[in-house]
Amino acid sequence: MAGERYFRRAAVLEPSSAPAAVGLAYVLNMLGDSNAAAVWARRAIEVAPRSAAAHFALGDALEKAGDDSGATVAFREATTIDPGHREAARRLRALNAPAK
């Protein structure tokens, strides 16, 4: 998939780019590789710990990998950073987890 190649290239060429790592995590998750997606989402969090998008990407990957408790923590962190993050709040409700 071209999207994966572009995001991977961006993430490798600019390792301090959280958006590139988040983008790669999303694409890998769409391709069904949730473990690799989680690795890249964690990388994005290392680069930008206050990125709601990075925490949401991690939650998405963990949820698809079957780690609901890890996903809950990540989605909760996304809503803590960005209280208006509707999709993270929706995912928390779907996991029967309170936002805080």
N, C-alpha and C positions, 0 to 999 in steps of 0.2 A: 504494500500500500504506500502510495506516494506521501501521504500525511505522516506516516511513521518515519520515513526516511528524512523528510524535512525537519520534523521536530527533533529527531535523533541527532542530525547534523547540527542543528542550532544548539542543542543541549551540550554536545561535545565541544563545539567551537567556542561557546560562551558558557562555561560551567557556573558562572555566577548569575545566570539568568533563571530566575524562578519561573517566569512564564513559559520558557522553553521546556523546563522539566515537567511543569504541570500539563502542558500540551501533550508531551510524550506520554505521560501517565494516562491521560484521557484516551489517547489513540490506542495504546496497548490494552487498556481495559475494554475498549470497543472490539478489539481483535481477540478478546478472550484470554489474555495473558495477565490476569489480575496480580500475580506475584511480582512480575516485572513492573507493573503499574505502581504497585505499592513501593517498590524500591525507588522509582523516580519521584513519586509523591513525597517520600521521606527526604529525598535529596532536595526538593523544592523547599521543604520545611526547614532544612538546615540552612539554606541560603536566605530564606525569608520567613522566619518563625511567626510573624504576624500576618501572614497571608491566609485569609479565609479560603481562597481558592485552592491553595495547597492542602490545607486540612480537609477540605471537602473532597478533593481528588483522592486523598488517602482513605477517607471514609468510604468512598465509592468502591475503591479497589478491595478494601477489606470486607465490605459487605458482599461483593461478588465472590470473594474467596471463602465466604462462609464464617467469617470472624465478626459476628454481630456485636460482641462486646467491644472489640477494637474499633469497629465502625461507629459505634455509639460515642466513644470517647472523641474520635476525630470530628464527627458531625457536631458534637457539643462544643468543641473548641472553635469550629468555624462560626457557630452562632454566638459564641462569646466575643470573638473578634469582630464579627459583623452581625449585630442583632437583627438586621434586616435580611439576612440570607434565608430567603423563603424555602429554597430547595433543601437546605440542610435541616431546617425546622420540620419540613414535611417528612424527610427521611427519619428523623428522630421519632416523629409520631408513628410512622409505619413500623418502627422497631419497638414501639410501646415504651419509649424512653422519654422522660421529661427533658425539656431543654436545659434545665439547670438542676 
